[in-house]
Amino acid sequence: MKSEIKSAIIMAVIIAVAIGGLSAYFTSLETPSSKNTGEGAKTLSIDKSGFQKAPDLRGIAGYINTDSDGLKNQIRGKVVLYDIWTYRCINCQRTLPYIIAWNEKYADKGLVIVGIHSPEFEFEKDINNVKQATEKFGITYPVVLDNDKQIWNAFGNNYWPRKYIADDEGYIRYDHIGEGGYAETEKVIQDLLSERAARLGLKVASAQPLVDIEESRNGARTPEIYFGYDFVFGREQFGNSEGFHPDKQVTYSIPGQLQNDHFYLNGTWKNISDRMSLVSDLGVIKLPYFAKDVNIVASGKSDLTILLDGKPISQEDSGADVTDGVVHTSESRLYSLVKTKEPASHTIEIQANRPGFEIYTFTFG
């Protein structure tokens, strides 16, 4: 009996050892292997077969804050955030404070931010316009001009803005469309920087507090409105019965009843693929909208008188580009017209006093 008990105990030990070994074996298959490499850091081995590599940056029309060779050296072996944007896009502009803050916070820890400037309109291809914008927004990280959208297409992108984050081996580990998701994005940056530090045998930084910027949440608002006939398929918001007439000059009259989120023209305007251009001496644009902020992308020299709900706009409700109820336009850019305290329904009226004024879009905040 004792011998049988002894044999049973020995067999149980053997089975336990075997099970423990198998458990350790299967665990090693399911989790990254690691080994200590100085200063208590770990070198990680992660299966990246399911990730795609970030594409090469080809077809670049110009460089800002860097050059071709400098950019290649900067991104090699670094965690890279690729920000696809264009300077006149209000949604892109609202993400910039976070991106700039991440650059300041993590650039010396192995993060490189590359702005991929993929234009929507022709004037956004001018490197001088883009340089002006980067200086205005305080962008010091590298920006490349993707004027022919070769990089846009290589990423398979269809949106402004969009962020891709690649790890230090070039694999895309994160993809975010549009605004928001800032805490999630920053945590990914922190995790990938920790991976890089572990792989290089560096000290892994302890968890840091996230960038804290008050985020604007204005509720439902009027969507972006386009004036160019090539941009309105599936989202036409032109209220005049005369409608679009590609490449023609059309005289418009504003009707008595206005529909929300539709724009209306008075005067003679030339229909262009990406904008409307005023031909007559005077022109009027009216739009009933719901939002807090109203901006236009415009060009051409003109003095625009701004009315809100049929009255001259007050200083309290005026955007940054309004002085005594008037906006002076010249260069092609985004102009801030209205800044009210809360989102609400209003009707904006823009009176242009000079032929050659051109309007591309309304955007809202």
C-alpha positions as CSV (number, residue, x, y, z in Angstrom):
1,M,0.0,0.0,0.0
2,K,2.8,2.4,0.9
3,S,4.6,1.7,-2.3
4,E,1.3,2.3,-4.2
5,I,0.9,5.7,-2.4
6,K,4.5,6.6,-3.1
7,S,4.1,5.7,-6.8
8,A,0.9,7.8,-7.0
9,I,2.6,10.8,-5.4
10,I,5.6,10.5,-7.8
11,M,3.1,10.2,-10.8
12,A,1.2,13.3,-9.5
13,V,4.4,15.3,-9.3
14,I,5.4,14.2,-12.9
15,I,2.0,15.2,-14.2
16,A,2.1,18.6,-12.3
17,V,5.5,19.3,-13.8
18,A,4.3,18.3,-17.2
19,I,1.2,20.5,-17.0
20,G,3.3,23.4,-15.7
21,G,5.7,23.0,-18.6
22,L,2.9,22.9,-21.1
23,S,1.2,25.8,-19.5
24,A,4.4,27.8,-19.7
25,Y,4.8,26.7,-23.3
26,F,1.3,27.8,-24.4
27,T,1.7,31.0,-22.4
28,S,4.8,31.7,-24.4
29,L,2.8,31.3,-27.6
30,E,0.1,33.7,-26.5
31,T,2.2,36.5,-25.0
32,P,5.3,38.4,-26.2
33,S,8.5,37.0,-25.0
34,S,10.8,39.3,-23.1
35,K,14.2,39.5,-21.5
36,N,15.9,42.0,-19.2
37,T,18.3,44.4,-21.0
38,G,19.8,46.9,-18.6
39,E,18.2,49.5,-16.4
40,G,15.3,47.1,-15.8
41,A,13.9,47.5,-19.3
42,K,12.5,44.7,-21.5
43,T,13.0,43.9,-25.1
44,L,9.7,42.9,-26.6
45,S,9.0,40.5,-29.4
46,I,5.6,41.2,-30.9
47,D,3.9,39.4,-33.8
48,K,3.3,42.2,-36.3
49,S,2.2,40.0,-39.2
50,G,-1.3,41.6,-39.0
51,F,0.0,45.2,-39.4
52,Q,0.9,47.1,-42.5
53,K,4.0,49.1,-43.0
54,A,3.7,52.9,-43.4
55,P,4.1,53.7,-47.1
56,D,7.1,55.6,-48.4
57,L,6.6,59.3,-48.7
58,R,6.6,59.9,-52.5
59,G,5.6,62.7,-54.8
60,I,6.4,65.5,-52.3
61,A,6.0,68.9,-53.9
62,G,7.7,70.8,-51.1
63,Y,9.1,70.7,-47.6
64,I,8.5,72.9,-44.6
65,N,10.6,72.7,-41.4
66,T,12.7,70.0,-43.0
67,D,14.2,68.7,-46.3
68,S,14.2,65.4,-48.1
69,D,17.3,63.9,-46.5
70,G,16.6,65.5,-43.1
71,L,13.1,63.9,-43.1
72,K,14.4,60.4,-43.9
73,N,16.9,60.7,-41.0
74,Q,14.3,62.1,-38.6
75,I,11.8,59.3,-39.0
76,R,14.2,56.4,-39.1
77,G,13.8,54.3,-36.0
78,K,11.2,56.7,-34.4
79,V,7.6,56.5,-33.6
80,V,5.9,58.5,-36.3
81,L,2.5,60.3,-36.2
82,Y,1.4,61.1,-39.8
83,D,-1.2,63.8,-39.7
84,I,-3.1,64.2,-43.0
85,W,-4.5,67.7,-43.1
86,T,-5.0,70.9,-45.1
87,Y,-4.7,74.3,-43.6
88,R,-8.1,75.8,-44.5
89,C,-10.0,72.8,-43.0
90,I,-11.6,73.9,-39.7
91,N,-11.8,70.3,-38.5
92,C,-8.0,70.0,-39.1
93,Q,-7.4,73.3,-37.3
94,R,-9.2,72.1,-34.2
95,T,-6.8,69.1,-33.9
96,L,-3.6,71.1,-34.2
97,P,-3.4,72.3,-30.5
98,Y,-3.1,68.6,-29.5
99,I,-0.7,67.7,-32.2
100,I,1.6,70.7,-31.4
101,A,1.4,69.8,-27.7
102,W,2.4,66.2,-28.4
103,N,5.3,67.3,-30.5
104,E,6.6,69.5,-27.6
105,K,6.0,66.8,-25.0
106,Y,7.4,63.7,-26.8
107,A,9.8,64.8,-29.5
108,D,12.8,64.3,-27.3
109,K,11.5,60.8,-26.3
110,G,11.4,59.3,-29.8
111,L,8.2,60.8,-31.4
112,V,8.3,62.5,-34.8
113,I,5.2,64.2,-36.2
114,V,5.0,64.6,-40.0
115,G,2.2,66.8,-41.4
116,I,1.0,65.5,-44.7
117,H,-0.6,68.6,-46.3
118,S,-3.0,67.2,-48.9
119,P,-4.9,70.1,-50.4
120,E,-8.6,70.2,-51.4
121,F,-8.4,73.4,-53.4
122,E,-5.9,74.7,-55.9
123,F,-4.8,77.6,-53.8
124,E,-3.8,75.2,-51.0
125,K,-1.0,73.9,-53.2
126,D,0.9,77.1,-53.0
127,I,3.8,76.5,-50.6
128,N,3.8,80.2,-49.5
129,N,0.2,79.8,-48.4
130,V,1.1,76.7,-46.4
131,K,4.1,78.3,-44.9
132,Q,2.0,81.2,-43.7
133,A,-0.5,78.8,-42.2
134,T,2.2,76.8,-40.3
135,E,3.7,80.0,-38.9
136,K,0.2,81.2,-37.9
137,F,-0.6,77.9,-36.1
138,G,2.8,77.5,-34.5
139,I,3.8,74.3,-36.3
140,T,7.5,73.5,-36.0
141,Y,7.4,69.8,-36.9
142,P,8.1,68.7,-40.5
143,V,5.3,69.3,-43.1
144,V,5.4,67.9,-46.6
145,L,3.2,69.1,-49.5
146,D,1.2,66.2,-51.0
147,N,-0.2,68.3,-53.9
148,D,-0.9,65.3,-56.2
149,K,-2.2,63.2,-53.3
150,Q,0.3,60.4,-53.9
151,I,0.8,60.0,-50.1
152,W,-2.9,60.3,-49.5
153,N,-3.6,57.5,-52.0
154,A,-0.7,55.4,-50.7
155,F,-2.3,55.4,-47.2
156,G,-5.7,54.7,-48.8
157,N,-7.1,57.8,-47.2
158,N,-10.4,59.5,-47.9
159,Y,-10.7,62.0,-45.0
160,W,-9.5,65.3,-43.5
161,P,-8.1,65.1,-40.9
162,R,-6.7,61.6,-40.4
163,K,-3.9,60.4,-38.1
164,Y,-1.8,57.3,-38.6
165,I,0.8,56.3,-36.0
166,A,3.6,53.9,-36.9
167,D,5.9,52.3,-34.4
168,D,9.7,52.5,-34.5
169,E,9.9,49.6,-37.0
170,G,7.5,51.3,-39.4
171,Y,4.3,49.3,-38.7
172,I,1.0,51.2,-38.6
173,R,-0.4,50.6,-35.1
174,Y,-3.1,53.2,-34.9
175,D,-5.5,55.0,-37.3
176,H,-8.0,57.7,-36.3
177,I,-10.4,59.6,-38.6
178,G,-11.6,63.2,-37.8
179,E,-11.5,65.1,-34.6
180,G,-11.6,63.7,-31.1
181,G,-10.1,60.6,-29.6
182,Y,-7.2,62.7,-28.2
183,A,-6.7,60.7,-24.9
184,E,-6.8,57.4,-26.8
185,T,-4.3,58.7,-29.4
186,E,-1.9,60.0,-26.8
187,K,-2.0,56.7,-24.9
188,V,-1.0,54.9,-28.1
189,I,1.9,57.4,-28.5
190,Q,3.0,56.6,-24.9
191,D,2.7,52.8,-25.4
192,L,4.7,52.8,-28.6
193,L,7.4,55.0,-27.1
194,S,7.7,52.6,-24.2
195,E,8.0,49.7,-26.7
196,R,10.8,51.6,-28.5
197,A,12.6,52.3,-25.3
198,A,12.4,48.6,-24.3
199,R,13.6,47.5,-27.6
200,L,16.6,49.9,-27.4
201,G,17.4,48.9,-23.9
202,L,16.5,52.4,-22.6
203,K,14.7,53.2,-19.4
204,V,11.0,53.0,-20.0
205,A,9.3,56.2,-18.9
206,S,6.7,56.0,-16.2
207,A,3.1,56.8,-17.1
208,Q,2.6,60.6,-17.7
209,P,-0.5,62.7,-17.4
210,L,-2.2,63.3,-20.7
211,V,-2.3,66.7,-22.5
212,D,-5.3,68.6,-21.1
213,I,-6.9,71.0,-23.6
214,E,-10.4,72.1,-23.3
215,E,-12.2,70.4,-26.2
216,S,-15.0,72.3,-28.0
217,R,-18.2,70.3,-28.1
218,N,-20.9,72.4,-29.8
219,G,-23.5,69.7,-30.5
220,A,-25.1,69.2,-33.8
221,R,-24.2,72.0,-36.3
222,T,-24.7,72.8,-39.9
223,P,-22.3,70.7,-42.0
224,E,-19.7,72.2,-44.3
225,I,-21.2,73.8,-47.4
226,Y,-19.4,73.8,-50.8
227,F,-19.9,76.4,-53.6
228,G,-18.0,74.5,-56.3
229,Y,-20.1,72.3,-58.6
230,D,-17.5,69.5,-58.5
231,F,-17.9,69.2,-54.7
232,V,-21.6,68.9,-54.2
233,F,-22.5,65.5,-55.4
234,G,-24.7,63.9,-52.8
235,R,-24.6,67.0,-50.5
236,E,-26.0,69.9,-52.6
237,Q,-27.1,72.7,-50.4
238,F,-27.7,75.4,-53.0
239,G,-31.1,77.0,-52.5
240,N,-31.5,79.1,-55.6
241,S,-33.9,77.7,-58.2
242,E,-31.4,78.7,-60.9
243,G,-29.1,76.0,-59.6
244,F,-25.5,75.2,-60.8
245,H,-24.4,75.8,-64.4
246,P,-20.8,74.6,-64.7
247,D,-18.5,77.3,-66.0
248,K,-21.3,79.7,-66.8
249,Q,-22.2,83.1,-65.5
250,V,-25.6,83.1,-63.9
251,T,-27.7,85.9,-62.4
252,Y,-29.3,84.7,-59.2
253,S,-32.2,86.1,-57.1
254,I,-32.8,85.2,-53.5
255,P,-36.4,83.8,-53.0
256,G,-38.7,84.8,-50.2
257,Q,-38.6,81.5,-48.2
258,L,-35.2,80.2,-47.1
259,Q,-34.5,76.6,-46.2
260,N,-32.2,75.8,-43.2
261,D,-28.6,74.7,-44.1
262,H,-28.9,76.0,-47.7
263,F,-27.1,79.0,-49.2
264,Y,-28.6,81.6,-51.5
265,L,-27.0,84.0,-53.9
266,N,-28.0,87.4,-55.3
267,G,-26.1,89.0,-58.2
268,T,-24.2,87.5,-61.1
269,W,-21.8,84.7,-60.2
270,K,-19.5,82.5,-62.3
271,N,-19.9,78.8,-61.5
272,I,-16.4,77.3,-61.1
273,S,-15.5,73.7,-60.3
274,D,-14.4,74.5,-56.7
275,R,-15.9,77.9,-56.0
276,M,-18.2,80.8,-57.0
277,S,-16.8,84.0,-58.3
278,L,-18.6,87.3,-58.2
279,V,-19.0,89.0,-61.6
280,S,-21.4,91.8,-60.8
281,D,-20.4,94.9,-58.8
282,L,-22.5,93.7,-55.9
283,G,-23.3,90.2,-54.6
284,V,-25.1,88.8,-51.6
285,I,-24.9,85.4,-49.9
286,K,-27.5,84.3,-47.4
287,L,-27.5,81.2,-45.2
288,P,-29.8,80.0,-42.3
289,Y,-27.6,77.8,-40.1
290,F,-27.2,76.3,-36.7
291,A,-23.8,76.6,-35.1
292,K,-21.7,78.7,-32.7
293,D,-18.9,79.8,-35.1
294,V,-19.2,80.6,-38.9
295,N,-16.1,80.7,-41.2
296,I,-15.7,81.0,-44.9
297,V,-12.8,80.0,-47.2
298,A,-12.5,82.9,-49.7
299,S,-10.1,84.8,-51.9
300,G,-10.0,88.0,-54.0
301,K,-10.1,91.6,-52.8
302,S,-13.4,92.7,-51.4
303,D,-15.0,94.4,-48.4
304,L,-17.7,92.1,-47.0
305,T,-20.4,93.6,-44.8
306,I,-21.8,91.0,-42.4
307,L,-25.4,90.9,-41.2
308,L,-26.7,88.5,-38.6
309,D,-30.5,87.9,-38.5
310,G,-31.0,91.0,-40.7
311,K,-29.0,93.4,-38.6
312,P,-25.3,94.5,-38.7
313,I,-23.3,92.0,-36.7
314,S,-22.4,93.1,-33.2
315,Q,-18.9,93.3,-31.9
316,E,-19.8,90.6,-29.4
317,D,-20.8,88.2,-32.1
318,S,-18.0,89.1,-34.5
319,G,-15.4,86.6,-35.6
320,A,-11.7,87.3,-35.5
321,D,-11.6,88.8,-39.1
322,V,-14.5,91.2,-38.6
323,T,-13.8,94.8,-37.8
324,D,-16.8,97.2,-37.3
325,G,-19.0,94.7,-39.2
326,V,-16.7,94.4,-42.2
327,V,-14.3,91.7,-43.4
328,H,-11.5,92.7,-45.7
329,T,-10.5,89.8,-47.9
330,S,-7.4,89.5,-50.0
331,E,-5.4,86.3,-49.8
332,S,-6.9,82.8,-50.1
333,R,-7.6,81.5,-46.6
334,L,-10.1,80.8,-43.9
335,Y,-11.9,83.9,-42.5
336,S,-13.7,83.9,-39.2
337,L,-17.1,85.7,-39.4
338,V,-19.2,84.8,-36.4
339,K,-18.4,83.7,-32.9
340,T,-21.4,83.5,-30.6
341,K,-21.4,82.2,-27.1
342,E,-23.6,79.2,-27.7
343,P,-24.7,77.3,-30.8
344,A,-28.0,78.6,-32.1
345,S,-30.1,79.1,-35.2
346,H,-29.3,82.3,-37.1
347,T,-29.2,83.7,-40.7
348,I,-26.0,85.2,-41.9
349,E,-25.9,87.6,-44.8
350,I,-22.7,88.5,-46.6
351,Q,-22.7,91.6,-48.9
352,A,-19.7,91.7,-51.3
353,N,-18.9,95.0,-52.9
354,R,-16.3,94.1,-55.6
355,P,-16.2,91.8,-58.7
356,G,-13.6,89.0,-58.3
357,F,-14.6,88.0,-54.8
358,E,-14.5,84.2,-54.6
359,I,-16.0,81.8,-52.1
360,Y,-15.2,78.2,-51.7
361,T,-16.9,76.9,-48.5
362,F,-18.8,77.7,-45.3
363,T,-17.5,75.8,-42.2
364,F,-19.0,75.8,-38.8
365,G,-17.9,75.3,-35.2
